[in-house]
Amino acid sequence: MNCRRAKPPFSRNKTRAVATIVIALVIRCGAEVEESAALDPSIRTEIAGYTRLAKEAADQEKWLLADHFLELLVRLPARDIEKKNALREIGETYEHHHQETKAIAIYEKMIELLGSDPETPELLFKVGLLYPQIGVYGRAVSRFYTVLNSALKVNERSVSAYRELTQKAQLEIAETYFLAGDYAQAGKFLNLLLRLDLPPEQRAQVRFRALHCQFLLEDSQGAITGARKFLEEFPDDSAAPECRYLLAAALRTVGRKTEAFDTVLALLREEKARKEKAPERWTYWQKKTGNEFANDFYQQGDFVSALTIYQTLAQLSDEPDWQWPAVYQIGLCFERLRLASRAAEAYKFIIDEAGKPEKSVPPLAENTASLVQMARWRGEQLAWRHTTDARLQHILGEPVDAPTAKKQNP
């Protein structure tokens, strides 16, 4: 699934004001140039020089200086269309340095310059991707719609070239609504996309996002149906582990705890070959899902289910900061199940592992070191309780019969 995420929105008025100033500057400077001005070699050299200087200043994060060279560039007596490549290079440099507002301003000016040029739809799409990064979702949707409209105006020979771009624009419209939190509107666009003949990878992306919208709209039954259909069609997709999490969560919501438990275990015990295609993503969702559901079962008093999940979690990694907390929880589950000897084994495992010389370099993290102390304390408590219970049992053992009085001889 597309992992693009919008940055936390800041003042949109400020964003628009900055963009408006930069765009106005470029438009004003460009208007001063006669369209019929000829481009001589010296002007071409100046364009290249100012482009280089603007990029160098941007690389040094000297933004006022970069803007100054940009202004000098647009003031050159050359047709705006002949500055197209220079503007693109500077825009890409600003974008690389996360100056999205300035990059947008430059690309917007290029869109104005190019008009119906074949490059325009690509630029519209590019700027549409940038707007959500500054929290301006409405403008992004508008630009993606413009991509769709521009594609309708191309000639028959260009239709095939724009088909893929228009599908991407439709997907990004849905994605932008999703990022803006309008899951209902996003879902509508995603369902429309599913009617198209999409390539498998894109269909998987659309289907997953559609069921995610259902989940967020609290349509648990719809999410369950969608998740199962997704896993049936795309079991190897990189979104499969997150899909299993959503499926388990939806099942839990409707009270189908046994199915939720089975789904969690299926995720934790997934085939190694499948996980190798996206190991980091699989590991993240395995740990998140297992930990969340194990804790939930434990809090509800279902210690057997919690124990089963914790035991599986402990096998995901042998790193102390992951494995030892899982083993500690295993010990707690055994205690609640009145299996004191098994609980003691769990705590002893942590203490023994911590005592190995190789575990002292580098030093254990503070949380992990505290966990070792807690395991030692619980182990000591179990040992004390066992000794006390044994002594008490001895004291309270079988009652001794009272001595029988001896008969007196007559």
N, C-alpha and C positions, 0 to 999 in steps of 0.2 A: 504494500500500500504506500501511496505517496506519503513520505514522512515530513513533508514541508509543514512547518508550524509558524504561525504568526507571532511576532514579538508582542509583549504586553503593550496595548495601545496607550499612546500618550495624547497630549492635546491635539485634537484634529484641526482646530482652528490654527494652531501654530504651524502644523504640517502644511496646511493649504496655503497659509500666508507665505511661508518660505518658498514653496513650489511656485506660487503665483509671481513672486518677485523675480526668481530666476528665469521663469518662462518669459515674463514681460521684458526683462533685460535682453534676452536673446532675440525675441521678436522685434524689439525696437532697433537693436543693432542691425539685424538682418534687413529691416525695411529700408535702411539707409543706402543699401547697395542696389545699383541699377541691375535689372535682370539681364540686360544685354552686355554687361561688363565682360570683357574677355579675360581668360585666365592665362597669364603669361608665366614663364618659368620661374621668375622671381617670386611671384605670389604663391606658386605651388610650394616653393622652398619655405616661404614664411608660414604657410599652413602647417607643413611638417614640423617646423621649428617650434611654433607655439604649442602644437600638439605634444611634442616631446617635453617641453618645459612644464606644461600643465600636468602631465602624467608624473613627472619627476617630483613636482611640488606635492601632488596628492600622495605619492609613495612616502614622502616625508611628513605627511599629515599637516602640511602648510596650506590650509584650505583657502585662506584669503588670497594667497599668491596663486594657487591653482585657478581660482575663480577669475583672477585678474588676467591670466593668460588665456582663459576661455573667452573672456570678453574681447581681448585683442584679436583672437581668432575670428570671432563672428563679425568684427568690424572690418575685416579685410575686404577690399573691393573685388569680390568674387561671388558668383552665384551661390546661393545657399546650398543648392543641390550638389555643388562641387566640394562642399565642406562635410558631406555626409559621412564619409569614412572617418574623418578626424573626430567628429562629434561622437560617433559610435565608440571609438577607442577611448575617449575621455570618459564617456558614460560608463563603459565597462570597468574602467579603473576606479571610478567613484563607487560603483557597485561592489567591486572587490573589497573596498575598504569600508563597506557597510554605510556608505553615505547614500542611502536609498532615495531620500528626498531629492537630492541634486541629480542623481542618475535618472530619476523619473522625469524631472524637468527637461533634461537633455533629450531623452527618448520621446517625450511628448512633442518637443520642437521638431524632431526628426520626422515624426508622424505627419506633422503639419506640412513639412517641406516635401515629403515624398508623395503625398496625395494618394493617387491610385497605383503607385508603384508596386510591383510584385512583392517587394520586401515589407510593405506596410502591415499585412496581417501578422507576420512574425514579430514585428516590433510591438504591435498591439498586444499580442500574447505575452511578450516579455514584460511589458509595463504592467499588464494585469497581474502577473505573478509578484510584482514588487509592492503594489499598493497594500495588500494585507500585512506586509511586514512592518508597515508604519500605522497599522490599525485602521486603514481607510478601505472598508470592505465594499461599500456601495460603488465607489469609483472602479474597483477591480471588476465587479460584475458588469458594469457598463462597458468596460474595455473588452471583456470576453464576448459580450453581445455584439460589439462592433466587429470582432473577428468573424462571427457568424454572418453578419450582414455583408462584410466585404467579400466573403467567399461566394456569396450569391451573385456577385457582379462579375466574376471572372469568366473568361471564355471556356468553351468546352475542352480545349486542350489542357487547360490548367486545373480542371475540376479534380482530377485524381491527386494532384499535388496538394490541394487544399483539404481533401477529405480527412486525412489524418489530423491535420491541425484543427479542423472544426470539431472533431470528436474530443480532442484534448481540451478545447475551449469549453465544450459542454461539461466535461468532467470537472474542470476548474471552477465553473460556475457553481456546481454542486459543492465542491470542496470549499469554496469561499463562503457559501451559506453555512456550511458545517462549522468552519472556523469562527464565524460570527455568532454561532449558537442558534441559528435558525434551522433546527433539524427537520422540521416538517417540510420546509421549502427545499432543503437539500434532498430529502427523501423523494420528493416529486421528480426532481431532475434525474436522480439516480435510476428510478424506475423507468423513466422514459429512455434512458441510455440502454437499459437492459433489453429493450426491444430491438436495438440495432445489432448488426452483425459485427460484434467486437472481436478483436483478437483475444485469445485465451487469457493472456496476462492482464489485459485491461478489463476483461469481463470479471476476472477474479477480484480486481481492485474495486470495481463498481459494486459487485454483489456484497463484498465485505462491508463497504461503507454504508450500503443500504441497510443491512441488518444492524449495524452499529447505531444508525439513526433510530431504528425501531427500539433498540435497547434503551437509548437515552430518552426516548419519548415514553418510556415505561410500557411499551407494548411487548410484554414478556413472551407471550405466546408467539407473536410474530417473529421475535428475535430467536426463539428456540427453533422454529421452523426454518428460518433463514440460515441460522448457524449450521444446522444439520445438513441442509442442502449444500452449503458452501463446503463443508468438510467432505461431503460425498464427492463433489465435483473437483475440488482443489485440495486434496489432503497434503500435498507437498508444498503448497504456497507458503511464503514467508509470514503471511498473516494468520496461518493455521493455529499457532499457539495462543495468540490473542483471541482468536475465535473460540477456542475451547474455554478460555476464561469467561468470555461473555456468555457462552452456553451454560456453564456451571452456575454463574451468577443469576441468570434468568431462571434456571431450574430451581435454585434456592429461593428466589422471590416468590414463585408460585407454590412453594412447599413440597417440591419433589426432591427431598434431601438425598434419598438413595441414588437417584440418577445423577444428582450433582456430585456426590461422592465418587461415583463410578467415572464421571467425566474428568474429575481432578486426577484420579489415579491414571486414567488413560493418558493424560497430558504428561504426568511425571514419568510414566514408563514408556514413553514413545520410543520408537525404534531409533537407534543411534544413527543409522544411515540417513534418516529423514532430518534429524537435527543438524547434521553436518552441513546442510545447505544454508543454514542461517543460525550458526551456533549461539551467537550472542543474544539474538532475539528469543530463541528457544529457552536458553538458560534464564533470561530475565523473566519471562512469563511463567516458567516452571516454578521459580522461586517465589514470585509474587503470588501466584495462584495457590500453591501449596501452603505457604505461610499464612495467607489470609484465611483459607478454609480450615486449616488445622486449628488455628486460634479460635475460629468461630465454633467449631465442634467442641473444643475444650471448654469454652465459656458456657456452652449449652449443656455440659455434663455428659456429652457423648465421647467418653474417653477412649473407647475402642477405635472409633473412626479417627479421632485425633492422633492416636498412637500410630495407626497404620500410615497416615500421611507423614508424620514426623520421621518415622523410620525410613520412608522413601526419600524424604528431603535430605536426610543425613548422608545419603549415598550420592547426592548430586555433586558434592565437592568435598575434598579433604582439607580445605583451608580452615584453620582454627576458628576464624571469625564467622564462618558459616556453619561448619559441622558441629562444633561444641554446643552452641545454643540449641541446635536441633536435638542433640543427645541429652542435654539438660531437660528439655521439654519431654523427651521420652521418659526420663526418670520421674518427672512429675506425674505423668500419666500412669506409670506403674504404681506409684504411691497411691493415687486415687483408686486404682483397681485392687489395692491391698496386696500387691506383689512386691513386698519390701526388699526381698533379696535381689530381684531383677532391677529395682530402682537403685539399689546400692551398687550394682554392677555398672549401671550407666554413669553414676557420679564418679566411680573409681576410674572408669575409662578416661574421663576428662582430667582427673588428677594425675594419672599415670602419663598421659600424653603431654601434659604441661611440664612434667618433670624430666622429659627427654632433653638432652643437651642441645639438640638442633632446634628446639622450640624457643630457645633463649636468644637466638640471633636471627633476625632482629628482635628486640624486646616485644612482648605481646602488647597489643593495644589496651588502653585503660579498661574499656568495656569487657574485653576478653579476659583480662587479668581478674577483674571483679567477678566474672562468671566462675572462674576457677575457685575463688574463695567461697562463693555461694555453694558450689558443688561439694567442697570440703566440709562446709558447715552442715549441709543436709546429710552427707554421709555419716558425719559424727552423730547427728541427731537420730538417724536410723539405727546406728550401732548402740547408742544409749538406750533407745526404746526397746531394741531387741533384748539387751541385757536386763533391763528393768522388767520387761514382760516375763522373761524366764525366771527371774528371782521371785516375782509375784506369783507366778504359776506354782513355783515350788512351795511358797508359803501357803497358798490357797489350794494345795493339792487335795488328795482324797482325805476325808476326815478320819482321824484315828479313833477306833472303838474305845469306849470308856472301860477301864479295868473292872473286871468282875470280882465282886467281894467273895473272899474265901469262906467256905462253910466252916462253922465252929464244930469241933468234935463234941459229941455229947458227953 
